[in-house]
Amino acid sequence: MKIRILWAAVLFGAGCILSSSTYAQVQFAEFTTSGAQDFQYVNNSGTSATFGTIPNGTNPGPVVAFAFDNFGGSLPADLQGFQNAYMAFTATTTNPATVNGSQLQENFGAGAITLTFTRTVAAAEGSNGKTNLLTVVFTPLILSGTSGGTSAAFSQSTPPLTNVTFTSDFLDFSNTNLRAFSISLTALSAALAQGPPGNFFNSFLASGTGVFSSNPLPMISLPEISPGLTMAAIIGVAITVESLRKRRRAKQLTPVT
């Protein structure tokens, strides 16, 4: 009986370790606004609220510093380290903020939110336009923080109950079974509080940072030159070499006068 109990305990412990490793998250990207107040929350006269990135002329959004993490030297040089990227998203709600003790929370509903990080200049490698560093589609967006504080946050993960998808011109997420992100807002221009007007948050600007993770790490996806293009290049070189060879031979056969 003791042996059976011990064996059951071993199996249970192994299962816990396997479960823990299966759902371990690995950070693959991050961003920072470098102190700029690039997030804004607007109380629309007490009837609704809008939350997102500040406008930036005709550009998708403000410029932030974005970086891929934990890929070592596997990425090309121009995709390593922090890169300039336009960050953009917007969300609107007609649901007033709720209070739970000292915590305030604003739920922006079940509609999908799209958060994008777009290179300001296309990379030399990648697929499609070679500018989509990361696109995050998720639901729901729940913004929360401590009443009277100058910070807030929102995050999501999948599984178990929410939906988070990642796409990129440089990474392939088809192998991932867990995707998550967390964004922290700091240096709010006004303390977090409910209106008036209405029971939405008071309007504010904020700086922010964020991290993105998955299990396992996504695969690097940098399409190589297509075989057709490679063959065309080889044929072009061959034609050039043959042309030079014929010219050299003709010059050698030309009589000297």
Phi, psi and omega in degrees: 000318180297322180295319179297317179297317180297317180295322178296320179295320179297315180296319179297316179296319178296321178296320179295318180295316180297317180297319181296316182290327181297324184254017176292137180260142177240123179291129180241352179199162178205164174212161174214145176272002177055037176090345179287143180273082186265355175257146175219141174241128183238121172277110184275072176056030175081006181255337180195176177221146178236133181227135179174205180267154180289152177295154178216063180061228179272359179281159181301328182180188180291157179273128177236172176261121184239142179215144169274143183238153170066027174254003180060224179262020184285337180273149174301158186304320184284355176252005178264150180073185182285138180234148176287132182214146172278125176257135182209137168190160175208146179215146181228145178218151172249008179269119178299159177293153178246158182240132175226092186067240179268359184263134175251147183214136178237118181259121183268022172082184187269357180292144181292137177251137178245121178248125184238146172234109187243124178305138178289337176225134181300144177281166178285335182246178175110181180246174180053233182275357179060030180234342183281092177296313179197133171240128181245124174245125186211164175199142353270170172260117179238111181265128183218160179183177181273133179303129180086356181273173179242030176217160178203175182199159168212148183203162174204161176207158174218132357285179019258321193249341185254177184236121177228125175236146177240140170222156183199152173281356186233345181233151179243119184259012184294341180270356187271142176243358174218131179225135184208159174208161177213129180236128181249131176258136180227168177053047177302138182287344175219142181301142181294121182197159174282157179305187039278161003280149180066190178250025173279170174297156169291149180298144178203161168250157181204153169273174180191161173222160179205155177229152182228137185219164178204170174222117353280190176300137179296161180273142175289132182232095180234093184306137176278171177299134183296152180303324180299316179292321179298315180296320179297320179295319180296316179298318179299316179295319181298317179297318180297316180296316180296321179297317178295322180297318180294320179296318180295319180293319179297322180293323180292329181274348181290121183294147178273126182255000000 
